[in-house]
Amino acid sequence: MVTAYYTCAKSSSQQIRRNGHSGRHARYQCKACGYQARFVAAAAQRK
């Protein structure tokens, strides 16, 4: 199983929620600071 963890670039929080899409990519919003972006997982971990 592959698990992806997203963190906010501004606040380093992991409180991320999906917030629509931009083109073919999902957009995410940080609940802590309100920053919106297309978050990309740094590395996928296999379990």
mmCIF entry with sequence, helices, sheets and N, C-alpha, C, O atoms, coordinates in Angstrom:
data_MODEL
# 
_entry.id   MODEL 
# 
_entity.id                         1 
_entity.type                       polymer 
_entity.pdbx_number_of_molecules   1 
# 
_entity_poly.entity_id                      1 
_entity_poly.type                           'polypeptide(L)' 
_entity_poly.nstd_linkage                   no 
_entity_poly.nstd_monomer                   no 
_entity_poly.pdbx_seq_one_letter_code       MVTAYYTCAKSSSQQIRRNGHSGRHARYQCKACGYQARFVAAAAQRK 
_entity_poly.pdbx_seq_one_letter_code_can   MVTAYYTCAKSSSQQIRRNGHSGRHARYQCKACGYQARFVAAAAQRK 
_entity_poly.pdbx_strand_id                 A 
# 
loop_
_entity_poly_seq.entity_id 
_entity_poly_seq.num 
_entity_poly_seq.mon_id 
_entity_poly_seq.hetero 
1 1  MET n 
1 2  VAL n 
1 3  THR n 
1 4  ALA n 
1 5  TYR n 
1 6  TYR n 
1 7  THR n 
1 8  CYS n 
1 9  ALA n 
1 10 LYS n 
1 11 SER n 
1 12 SER n 
1 13 SER n 
1 14 GLN n 
1 15 GLN n 
1 16 ILE n 
1 17 ARG n 
1 18 ARG n 
1 19 ASN n 
1 20 GLY n 
1 21 HIS n 
1 22 SER n 
1 23 GLY n 
1 24 ARG n 
1 25 HIS n 
1 26 ALA n 
1 27 ARG n 
1 28 TYR n 
1 29 GLN n 
1 30 CYS n 
1 31 LYS n 
1 32 ALA n 
1 33 CYS n 
1 34 GLY n 
1 35 TYR n 
1 36 GLN n 
1 37 ALA n 
1 38 ARG n 
1 39 PHE n 
1 40 VAL n 
1 41 ALA n 
1 42 ALA n 
1 43 ALA n 
1 44 ALA n 
1 45 GLN n 
1 46 ARG n 
1 47 LYS n 
# 
_struct_asym.id          A 
_struct_asym.entity_id   1 
# 
loop_
_struct_sheet.id 
_struct_sheet.type 
_struct_sheet.number_strands 
_struct_sheet.details 
AA1 ? 2 ? 
AA2 ? 3 ? 
# 
loop_
_struct_sheet_order.sheet_id 
_struct_sheet_order.range_id_1 
_struct_sheet_order.range_id_2 
_struct_sheet_order.offset 
_struct_sheet_order.sense 
AA1 1 2 ? anti-parallel 
AA2 1 2 ? anti-parallel 
AA2 2 3 ? anti-parallel 
# 
loop_
_struct_sheet_range.sheet_id 
_struct_sheet_range.id 
_struct_sheet_range.beg_label_comp_id 
_struct_sheet_range.beg_label_asym_id 
_struct_sheet_range.beg_label_seq_id 
_struct_sheet_range.pdbx_beg_PDB_ins_code 
_struct_sheet_range.end_label_comp_id 
_struct_sheet_range.end_label_asym_id 
_struct_sheet_range.end_label_seq_id 
_struct_sheet_range.pdbx_end_PDB_ins_code 
_struct_sheet_range.beg_auth_comp_id 
_struct_sheet_range.beg_auth_asym_id 
_struct_sheet_range.beg_auth_seq_id 
_struct_sheet_range.end_auth_comp_id 
_struct_sheet_range.end_auth_asym_id 
_struct_sheet_range.end_auth_seq_id 
AA1 1 VAL A 2  ? THR A 3  ? VAL A 2  THR A 3  
AA1 2 GLN A 45 ? ARG A 46 ? GLN A 45 ARG A 46 
AA2 1 ILE A 16 ? SER A 22 ? ILE A 16 SER A 22 
AA2 2 HIS A 25 ? CYS A 30 ? HIS A 25 CYS A 30 
AA2 3 GLN A 36 ? ALA A 37 ? GLN A 36 ALA A 37 
# 
loop_
_atom_site.group_PDB 
_atom_site.id 
_atom_site.type_symbol 
_atom_site.label_atom_id 
_atom_site.label_alt_id 
_atom_site.label_comp_id 
_atom_site.label_asym_id 
_atom_site.label_entity_id 
_atom_site.label_seq_id 
_atom_site.pdbx_PDB_ins_code 
_atom_site.Cartn_x 
_atom_site.Cartn_y 
_atom_site.Cartn_z 
_atom_site.occupancy 
_atom_site.B_iso_or_equiv 
_atom_site.pdbx_formal_charge 
_atom_site.auth_seq_id 
_atom_site.auth_comp_id 
_atom_site.auth_asym_id 
_atom_site.auth_atom_id 
_atom_site.pdbx_PDB_model_num 
ATOM 1   N N  . MET A 1 1  ? 0.841   -1.179 0.000   1.00 0.00 ? 1  MET A N  1 
ATOM 2   C CA . MET A 1 1  ? 0.000   0.000  0.000   1.00 0.00 ? 1  MET A CA 1 
ATOM 3   C C  . MET A 1 1  ? 0.889   1.246  0.000   1.00 0.00 ? 1  MET A C  1 
ATOM 4   O O  . MET A 1 1  ? 1.876   1.303  0.734   1.00 0.00 ? 1  MET A O  1 
ATOM 5   N N  . VAL A 1 2  ? 0.549   2.223  -0.804  1.00 0.00 ? 2  VAL A N  1 
ATOM 6   C CA . VAL A 1 2  ? 1.305   3.466  -0.884  1.00 0.00 ? 2  VAL A CA 1 
ATOM 7   C C  . VAL A 1 2  ? 0.548   4.548  -0.130  1.00 0.00 ? 2  VAL A C  1 
ATOM 8   O O  . VAL A 1 2  ? -0.645  4.758  -0.353  1.00 0.00 ? 2  VAL A O  1 
ATOM 9   N N  . THR A 1 3  ? 1.254   5.232  0.766   1.00 0.00 ? 3  THR A N  1 
ATOM 10  C CA . THR A 1 3  ? 0.649   6.300  1.556   1.00 0.00 ? 3  THR A CA 1 
ATOM 11  C C  . THR A 1 3  ? 1.361   7.611  1.251   1.00 0.00 ? 3  THR A C  1 
ATOM 12  O O  . THR A 1 3  ? 2.590   7.672  1.286   1.00 0.00 ? 3  THR A O  1 
ATOM 13  N N  . ALA A 1 4  ? 0.605   8.653  0.956   1.00 0.00 ? 4  ALA A N  1 
ATOM 14  C CA . ALA A 1 4  ? 1.187   9.961  0.679   1.00 0.00 ? 4  ALA A CA 1 
ATOM 15  C C  . ALA A 1 4  ? 0.810   10.919 1.805   1.00 0.00 ? 4  ALA A C  1 
ATOM 16  O O  . ALA A 1 4  ? -0.356  11.002 2.191   1.00 0.00 ? 4  ALA A O  1 
ATOM 17  N N  . TYR A 1 5  ? 1.790   11.634 2.324   1.00 0.00 ? 5  TYR A N  1 
ATOM 18  C CA . TYR A 1 5  ? 1.554   12.618 3.369   1.00 0.00 ? 5  TYR A CA 1 
ATOM 19  C C  . TYR A 1 5  ? 1.863   14.001 2.807   1.00 0.00 ? 5  TYR A C  1 
ATOM 20  O O  . TYR A 1 5  ? 2.939   14.227 2.253   1.00 0.00 ? 5  TYR A O  1 
ATOM 21  N N  . TYR A 1 6  ? 0.929   14.909 2.951   1.00 0.00 ? 6  TYR A N  1 
ATOM 22  C CA . TYR A 1 6  ? 1.112   16.262 2.452   1.00 0.00 ? 6  TYR A CA 1 
ATOM 23  C C  . TYR A 1 6  ? 1.372   17.206 3.621   1.00 0.00 ? 6  TYR A C  1 
ATOM 24  O O  . TYR A 1 6  ? 0.769   17.070 4.685   1.00 0.00 ? 6  TYR A O  1 
ATOM 25  N N  . THR A 1 7  ? 2.263   18.151 3.416   1.00 0.00 ? 7  THR A N  1 
ATOM 26  C CA . THR A 1 7  ? 2.497   19.184 4.417   1.00 0.00 ? 7  THR A CA 1 
ATOM 27  C C  . THR A 1 7  ? 2.433   20.538 3.729   1.00 0.00 ? 7  THR A C  1 
ATOM 28  O O  . THR A 1 7  ? 2.782   20.667 2.555   1.00 0.00 ? 7  THR A O  1 
ATOM 29  N N  . CYS A 1 8  ? 1.990   21.532 4.458   1.00 0.00 ? 8  CYS A N  1 
ATOM 30  C CA . CYS A 1 8  ? 1.869   22.886 3.927   1.00 0.00 ? 8  CYS A CA 1 
ATOM 31  C C  . CYS A 1 8  ? 3.255   23.507 3.797   1.00 0.00 ? 8  CYS A C  1 
ATOM 32  O O  . CYS A 1 8  ? 4.089   23.371 4.692   1.00 0.00 ? 8  CYS A O  1 
ATOM 33  N N  . ALA A 1 9  ? 3.495   24.184 2.685   1.00 0.00 ? 9  ALA A N  1 
ATOM 34  C CA . ALA A 1 9  ? 4.788   24.833 2.448   1.00 0.00 ? 9  ALA A CA 1 
ATOM 35  C C  . ALA A 1 9  ? 4.979   26.054 3.351   1.00 0.00 ? 9  ALA A C  1 
ATOM 36  O O  . ALA A 1 9  ? 6.115   26.415 3.657   1.00 0.00 ? 9  ALA A O  1 
ATOM 37  N N  . LYS A 1 10 ? 3.906   26.684 3.774   1.00 0.00 ? 10 LYS A N  1 
ATOM 38  C CA . LYS A 1 10 ? 4.010   27.894 4.592   1.00 0.00 ? 10 LYS A CA 1 
ATOM 39  C C  . LYS A 1 10 ? 4.071   27.591 6.081   1.00 0.00 ? 10 LYS A C  1 
ATOM 40  O O  . LYS A 1 10 ? 4.925   28.128 6.787   1.00 0.00 ? 10 LYS A O  1 
ATOM 41  N N  . SER A 1 11 ? 3.164   26.726 6.575   1.00 0.00 ? 11 SER A N  1 
ATOM 42  C CA . SER A 1 11 ? 3.071   26.505 8.023   1.00 0.00 ? 11 SER A CA 1 
ATOM 43  C C  . SER A 1 11 ? 3.585   25.133 8.466   1.00 0.00 ? 11 SER A C  1 
ATOM 44  O O  . SER A 1 11 ? 3.628   24.855 9.665   1.00 0.00 ? 11 SER A O  1 
ATOM 45  N N  . SER A 1 12 ? 3.973   24.276 7.530   1.00 0.00 ? 12 SER A N  1 
ATOM 46  C CA . SER A 1 12 ? 4.450   22.915 7.808   1.00 0.00 ? 12 SER A CA 1 
ATOM 47  C C  . SER A 1 12 ? 3.414   22.063 8.532   1.00 0.00 ? 12 SER A C  1 
ATOM 48  O O  . SER A 1 12 ? 3.768   21.088 9.195   1.00 0.00 ? 12 SER A O  1 
ATOM 49  N N  . SER A 1 13 ? 2.158   22.416 8.413   1.00 0.00 ? 13 SER A N  1 
ATOM 50  C CA . SER A 1 13 ? 1.068   21.674 9.036   1.00 0.00 ? 13 SER A CA 1 
ATOM 51  C C  . SER A 1 13 ? 0.649   20.520 8.134   1.00 0.00 ? 13 SER A C  1 
ATOM 52  O O  . SER A 1 13 ? 0.800   20.602 6.915   1.00 0.00 ? 13 SER A O  1 
ATOM 53  N N  . GLN A 1 14 ? 0.128   19.449 8.718   1.00 0.00 ? 14 GLN A N  1 
ATOM 54  C CA . GLN A 1 14 ? -0.391  18.336 7.940   1.00 0.00 ? 14 GLN A CA 1 
ATOM 55  C C  . GLN A 1 14 ? -1.910  18.360 7.885   1.00 0.00 ? 14 GLN A C  1 
ATOM 56  O O  . GLN A 1 14 ? -2.523  17.369 7.488   1.00 0.00 ? 14 GLN A O  1 
ATOM 57  N N  . GLN A 1 15 ? -2.527  19.463 8.271   1.00 0.00 ? 15 GLN A N  1 
ATOM 58  C CA . GLN A 1 15 ? -3.981  19.609 8.230   1.00 0.00 ? 15 GLN A CA 1 
ATOM 59  C C  . GLN A 1 15 ? -4.394  20.106 6.852   1.00 0.00 ? 15 GLN A C  1 
ATOM 60  O O  . GLN A 1 15 ? -4.709  21.283 6.672   1.00 0.00 ? 15 GLN A O  1 
ATOM 61  N N  . ILE A 1 16 ? -4.389  19.195 5.879   1.00 0.00 ? 16 ILE A N  1 
ATOM 62  C CA . ILE A 1 16 ? -4.658  19.536 4.488   1.00 0.00 ? 16 ILE A CA 1 
ATOM 63  C C  . ILE A 1 16 ? -5.997  18.933 4.079   1.00 0.00 ? 16 ILE A C  1 
ATOM 64  O O  . ILE A 1 16 ? -6.315  17.800 4.439   1.00 0.00 ? 16 ILE A O  1 
ATOM 65  N N  . ARG A 1 17 ? -6.779  19.707 3.319   1.00 0.00 ? 17 ARG A N  1 
ATOM 66  C CA . ARG A 1 17 ? -8.031  19.178 2.776   1.00 0.00 ? 17 ARG A CA 1 
ATOM 67  C C  . ARG A 1 17 ? -8.091  19.480 1.290   1.00 0.00 ? 17 ARG A C  1 
ATOM 68  O O  . ARG A 1 17 ? -7.497  20.445 0.810   1.00 0.00 ? 17 ARG A O  1 
ATOM 69  N N  . ARG A 1 18 ? -8.815  18.644 0.575   1.00 0.00 ? 18 ARG A N  1 
ATOM 70  C CA . ARG A 1 18 ? -8.964  18.839 -0.866  1.00 0.00 ? 18 ARG A CA 1 
ATOM 71  C C  . ARG A 1 18 ? -9.891  20.027 -1.108  1.00 0.00 ? 18 ARG A C  1 
ATOM 72  O O  . ARG A 1 18 ? -10.893 20.196 -0.413  1.00 0.00 ? 18 ARG A O  1 
ATOM 73  N N  . ASN A 1 19 ? -9.547  20.848 -2.103  1.00 0.00 ? 19 ASN A N  1 
ATOM 74  C CA . ASN A 1 19 ? -10.303 22.063 -2.358  1.00 0.00 ? 19 ASN A CA 1 
ATOM 75  C C  . ASN A 1 19 ? -10.447 22.278 -3.867  1.00 0.00 ? 19 ASN A C  1 
ATOM 76  O O  . ASN A 1 19 ? -9.905  23.238 -4.415  1.00 0.00 ? 19 ASN A O  1 
ATOM 77  N N  . GLY A 1 20 ? -11.173 21.387 -4.533  1.00 0.00 ? 20 GLY A N  1 
ATOM 78  C CA . GLY A 1 20 ? -11.411 21.544 -5.964  1.00 0.00 ? 20 GLY A CA 1 
ATOM 79  C C  . GLY A 1 20 ? -10.270 21.038 -6.810  1.00 0.00 ? 20 GLY A C  1 
ATOM 80  O O  . GLY A 1 20 ? -9.501  20.175 -6.385  1.00 0.00 ? 20 GLY A O  1 
ATOM 81  N N  . HIS A 1 21 ? -10.161 21.584 -8.024  1.00 0.00 ? 21 HIS A N  1 
ATOM 82  C CA . HIS A 1 21 ? -9.099  21.173 -8.923  1.00 0.00 ? 21 HIS A CA 1 
ATOM 83  C C  . HIS A 1 21 ? -8.683  22.326 -9.819  1.00 0.00 ? 21 HIS A C  1 
ATOM 84  O O  . HIS A 1 21 ? -9.433  23.284 -10.010 1.00 0.00 ? 21 HIS A O  1 
ATOM 85  N N  . SER A 1 22 ? -7.487  22.224 -10.361 1.00 0.00 ? 22 SER A N  1 
ATOM 86  C CA . SER A 1 22 ? -6.934  23.210 -11.275 1.00 0.00 ? 22 SER A CA 1 
ATOM 87  C C  . SER A 1 22 ? -6.448  22.446 -12.496 1.00 0.00 ? 22 SER A C  1 
ATOM 88  O O  . SER A 1 22 ? -5.429  21.758 -12.443 1.00 0.00 ? 22 SER A O  1 
ATOM 89  N N  . GLY A 1 23 ? -7.169  22.569 -13.577 1.00 0.00 ? 23 GLY A N  1 
ATOM 90  C CA . GLY A 1 23 ? -6.834  21.764 -14.752 1.00 0.00 ? 23 GLY A CA 1 
ATOM 91  C C  . GLY A 1 23 ? -7.159  20.317 -14.463 1.00 0.00 ? 23 GLY A C  1 
ATOM 92  O O  . GLY A 1 23 ? -8.303  19.987 -14.150 1.00 0.00 ? 23 GLY A O  1 
ATOM 93  N N  . ARG A 1 24 ? -6.161  19.444 -14.566 1.00 0.00 ? 24 ARG A N  1 
ATOM 94  C CA . ARG A 1 24 ? -6.374  18.033 -14.240 1.00 0.00 ? 24 ARG A CA 1 
ATOM 95  C C  . ARG A 1 24 ? -5.803  17.674 -12.876 1.00 0.00 ? 24 ARG A C  1 
ATOM 96  O O  . ARG A 1 24 ? -5.817  16.503 -12.496 1.00 0.00 ? 24 ARG A O  1 
ATOM 97  N N  . HIS A 1 25 ? -5.300  18.654 -12.130 1.00 0.00 ? 25 HIS A N  1 
ATOM 98  C CA . HIS A 1 25 ? -4.658  18.398 -10.847 1.00 0.00 ? 25 HIS A CA 1 
ATOM 99  C C  . HIS A 1 25 ? -5.541  18.880 -9.695  1.00 0.00 ? 25 HIS A C  1 
ATOM 100 O O  . HIS A 1 25 ? -6.189  19.922 -9.790  1.00 0.00 ? 25 HIS A O  1 
ATOM 101 N N  . ALA A 1 26 ? -5.555  18.112 -8.614  1.00 0.00 ? 26 ALA A N  1 
ATOM 102 C CA . ALA A 1 26 ? -6.335  18.476 -7.435  1.00 0.00 ? 26 ALA A CA 1 
ATOM 103 C C  . ALA A 1 26 ? -5.664  19.632 -6.699  1.00 0.00 ? 26 ALA A C  1 
ATOM 104 O O  . ALA A 1 26 ? -4.437  19.706 -6.627  1.00 0.00 ? 26 ALA A O  1 
ATOM 105 N N  . ARG A 1 27 ? -6.476  20.524 -6.159  1.00 0.00 ? 27 ARG A N  1 
ATOM 106 C CA . ARG A 1 27 ? -5.963  21.616 -5.332  1.00 0.00 ? 27 ARG A CA 1 
ATOM 107 C C  . ARG A 1 27 ? -6.254  21.285 -3.877  1.00 0.00 ? 27 ARG A C  1 
ATOM 108 O O  . ARG A 1 27 ? -7.274  20.669 -3.567  1.00 0.00 ? 27 ARG A O  1 
ATOM 109 N N  . TYR A 1 28 ? -5.370  21.688 -2.997  1.00 0.00 ? 28 TYR A N  1 
ATOM 110 C CA . TYR A 1 28 ? -5.524  21.423 -1.573  1.00 0.00 ? 28 TYR A CA 1 
ATOM 111 C C  . TYR A 1 28 ? -5.398  22.720 -0.805  1.00 0.00 ? 28 TYR A C  1 
ATOM 112 O O  . TYR A 1 28 ? -4.730  23.652 -1.252  1.00 0.00 ? 28 TYR A O  1 
ATOM 113 N N  . GLN A 1 29 ? -6.045  22.783 0.363   1.00 0.00 ? 29 GLN A N  1 
ATOM 114 C CA . GLN A 1 29 ? -5.993  23.967 1.206   1.00 0.00 ? 29 GLN A CA 1 
ATOM 115 C C  . GLN A 1 29 ? -5.562  23.558 2.606   1.00 0.00 ? 29 GLN A C  1 
ATOM 116 O O  . GLN A 1 29 ? -6.024  22.549 3.138   1.00 0.00 ? 29 GLN A O  1 
ATOM 117 N N  . CYS A 1 30 ? -4.679  24.346 3.195   1.00 0.00 ? 30 CYS A N  1 
ATOM 118 C CA . CYS A 1 30 ? -4.223  24.109 4.561   1.00 0.00 ? 30 CYS A CA 1 
ATOM 119 C C  . CYS A 1 30 ? -5.269  24.675 5.515   1.00 0.00 ? 30 CYS A C  1 
ATOM 120 O O  . CYS A 1 30 ? -5.659  25.836 5.390   1.00 0.00 ? 30 CYS A O  1 
ATOM 121 N N  . LYS A 1 31 ? -5.729  23.860 6.473   1.00 0.00 ? 31 LYS A N  1 
ATOM 122 C CA . LYS A 1 31 ? -6.716  24.319 7.439   1.00 0.00 ? 31 LYS A CA 1 
ATOM 123 C C  . LYS A 1 31 ? -6.100  25.265 8.463   1.00 0.00 ? 31 LYS A C  1 
ATOM 124 O O  . LYS A 1 31 ? -6.801  26.098 9.038   1.00 0.00 ? 31 LYS A O  1 
ATOM 125 N N  . ALA A 1 32 ? -4.806  25.144 8.693   1.00 0.00 ? 32 ALA A N  1 
ATOM 126 C CA . ALA A 1 32 ? -4.139  25.961 9.702   1.00 0.00 ? 32 ALA A CA 1 
ATOM 127 C C  . ALA A 1 32 ? -3.953  27.414 9.254   1.00 0.00 ? 32 ALA A C  1 
ATOM 128 O O  . ALA A 1 32 ? -4.224  28.339 10.020  1.00 0.00 ? 32 ALA A O  1 
ATOM 129 N N  . CYS A 1 33 ? -3.488  27.618 8.006   1.00 0.00 ? 33 CYS A N  1 
ATOM 130 C CA . CYS A 1 33 ? -3.180  28.988 7.570   1.00 0.00 ? 33 CYS A CA 1 
ATOM 131 C C  . CYS A 1 33 ? -3.998  29.454 6.366   1.00 0.00 ? 33 CYS A C  1 
ATOM 132 O O  . CYS A 1 33 ? -3.986  30.643 6.044   1.00 0.00 ? 33 CYS A O  1 
ATOM 133 N N  . GLY A 1 34 ? -4.714  28.534 5.686   1.00 0.00 ? 34 GLY A N  1 
ATOM 134 C CA . GLY A 1 34 ? -5.544  28.924 4.550   1.00 0.00 ? 34 GLY A CA 1 
ATOM 135 C C  . GLY A 1 34 ? -4.819  28.929 3.218   1.00 0.00 ? 34 GLY A C  1 
ATOM 136 O O  . GLY A 1 34 ? -5.425  29.267 2.201   1.00 0.00 ? 34 GLY A O  1 
ATOM 137 N N  . TYR A 1 35 ? -3.542  28.567 3.186   1.00 0.00 ? 35 TYR A N  1 
ATOM 138 C CA . TYR A 1 35 ? -2.748  28.537 1.955   1.00 0.00 ? 35 TYR A CA 1 
ATOM 139 C C  . TYR A 1 35 ? -3.311  27.486 0.997   1.00 0.00 ? 35 TYR A C  1 
ATOM 140 O O  . TYR A 1 35 ? -3.628  26.374 1.420   1.00 0.00 ? 35 TYR A O  1 
ATOM 141 N N  . GLN A 1 36 ? -3.438  27.830 -0.300  1.00 0.00 ? 36 GLN A N  1 
ATOM 142 C CA . GLN A 1 36 ? -3.968  26.910 -1.307  1.00 0.00 ? 36 GLN A CA 1 
ATOM 143 C C  . GLN A 1 36 ? -2.913  26.651 -2.365  1.00 0.00 ? 36 GLN A C  1 
ATOM 144 O O  . GLN A 1 36 ? -2.234  27.573 -2.816  1.00 0.00 ? 36 GLN A O  1 
ATOM 145 N N  . ALA A 1 37 ? -2.777  25.382 -2.762  1.00 0.00 ? 37 ALA A N  1 
ATOM 146 C CA . ALA A 1 37 ? -1.805  25.028 -3.791  1.00 0.00 ? 37 ALA A CA 1 
ATOM 147 C C  . ALA A 1 37 ? -2.072  23.616 -4.277  1.00 0.00 ? 37 ALA A C  1 
ATOM 148 O O  . ALA A 1 37 ? -2.931  22.911 -3.747  1.00 0.00 ? 37 ALA A O  1 
ATOM 149 N N  . ARG A 1 38 ? -1.318  23.215 -5.295  1.00 0.00 ? 38 ARG A N  1 
ATOM 150 C CA . ARG A 1 38 ? -1.319  21.823 -5.733  1.00 0.00 ? 38 ARG A CA 1 
ATOM 151 C C  . ARG A 1 38 ? -0.186  21.146 -4.975  1.00 0.00 ? 38 ARG A C  1 
ATOM 152 O O  . ARG A 1 38 ? 0.964   21.187 -5.412  1.00 0.00 ? 38 ARG A O  1 
ATOM 153 N N  . PHE A 1 39 ? -0.496  20.531 -3.854  1.00 0.00 ? 39 PHE A N  1 
ATOM 154 C CA . PHE A 1 39 ? 0.526   19.894 -3.038  1.00 0.00 ? 39 PHE A CA 1 
ATOM 155 C C  . PHE A 1 39 ? 0.969   18.600 -3.705  1.00 0.00 ? 39 PHE A C  1 
ATOM 156 O O  . PHE A 1 39 ? 0.144   17.827 -4.191  1.00 0.00 ? 39 PHE A O  1 
ATOM 157 N N  . VAL A 1 40 ? 2.261   18.374 -3.723  1.00 0.00 ? 40 VAL A N  1 
ATOM 158 C CA . VAL A 1 40 ? 2.844   17.181 -4.318  1.00 0.00 ? 40 VAL A CA 1 
ATOM 159 C C  . VAL A 1 40 ? 3.579   16.436 -3.211  1.00 0.00 ? 40 VAL A C  1 
ATOM 160 O O  . VAL A 1 40 ? 4.367   17.023 -2.470  1.00 0.00 ? 40 VAL A O  1 
ATOM 161 N N  . ALA A 1 41 ? 3.316   15.157 -3.110  1.00 0.00 ? 41 ALA A N  1 
ATOM 162 C CA . ALA A 1 41 ? 3.997   14.358 -2.079  1.00 0.00 ? 41 ALA A CA 1 
ATOM 163 C C  . ALA A 1 41 ? 5.485   14.311 -2.381  1.00 0.00 ? 41 ALA A C  1 
ATOM 164 O O  . ALA A 1 41 ? 5.881   14.133 -3.533  1.00 0.00 ? 41 ALA A O  1 
ATOM 165 N N  . ALA A 1 42 ? 6.308   14.469 -1.356  1.00 0.00 ? 42 ALA A N  1 
ATOM 166 C CA . ALA A 1 42 ? 7.760   14.454 -1.530  1.00 0.00 ? 42 ALA A CA 1 
ATOM 167 C C  . ALA A 1 42 ? 8.235   13.070 -1.957  1.00 0.00 ? 42 ALA A C  1 
ATOM 168 O O  . ALA A 1 42 ? 9.034   12.945 -2.886  1.00 0.00 ? 42 ALA A O  1 
ATOM 169 N N  . ALA A 1 43 ? 7.751   12.039 -1.288  1.00 0.00 ? 43 ALA A N  1 
ATOM 170 C CA . ALA A 1 43 ? 8.119   10.668 -1.642  1.00 0.00 ? 43 ALA A CA 1 
ATOM 171 C C  . ALA A 1 43 ? 7.014   9.735  -1.140  1.00 0.00 ? 43 ALA A C  1 
ATOM 172 O O  . ALA A 1 43 ? 6.491   9.907  -0.039  1.00 0.00 ? 43 ALA A O  1 
ATOM 173 N N  . ALA A 1 44 ? 6.685   8.788  -1.933  1.00 0.00 ? 44 ALA A N  1 
ATOM 174 C CA . ALA A 1 44 ? 5.664   7.800  -1.538  1.00 0.00 ? 44 ALA A CA 1 
ATOM 175 C C  . ALA A 1 44 ? 6.335   6.714  -0.716  1.00 0.00 ? 44 ALA A C  1 
ATOM 176 O O  . ALA A 1 44 ? 7.437   6.271  -1.043  1.00 0.00 ? 44 ALA A O  1 
ATOM 177 N N  . GLN A 1 45 ? 5.669   6.282  0.355   1.00 0.00 ? 45 GLN A N  1 
ATOM 178 C CA . GLN A 1 45 ? 6.204   5.233  1.205   1.00 0.00 ? 45 GLN A CA 1 
ATOM 179 C C  . GLN A 1 45 ? 5.397   3.974  0.990   1.00 0.00 ? 45 GLN A C  1 
ATOM 180 O O  . GLN A 1 45 ? 4.166   4.010  0.976   1.00 0.00 ? 45 GLN A O  1 
ATOM 181 N N  . ARG A 1 46 ? 6.077   2.874  0.825   1.00 0.00 ? 46 ARG A N  1 
ATOM 182 C CA . ARG A 1 46 ? 5.404   1.581  0.677   1.00 0.00 ? 46 ARG A CA 1 
ATOM 183 C C  . ARG A 1 46 ? 5.355   0.889  2.004   1.00 0.00 ? 46 ARG A C  1 
ATOM 184 O O  . ARG A 1 46 ? 6.333   0.876  2.751   1.00 0.00 ? 46 ARG A O  1 
ATOM 185 N N  . LYS A 1 47 ? 4.198   0.303  2.303   1.00 0.00 ? 47 LYS A N  1 
ATOM 186 C CA . LYS A 1 47 ? 4.061   -0.458 3.555   1.00 0.00 ? 47 LYS A CA 1 
ATOM 187 C C  . LYS A 1 47 ? 3.701   -1.875 3.254   1.00 0.00 ? 47 LYS A C  1 
ATOM 188 O O  . LYS A 1 47 ? 3.540   -2.679 4.171   1.00 0.00 ? 47 LYS A O  1 
# 
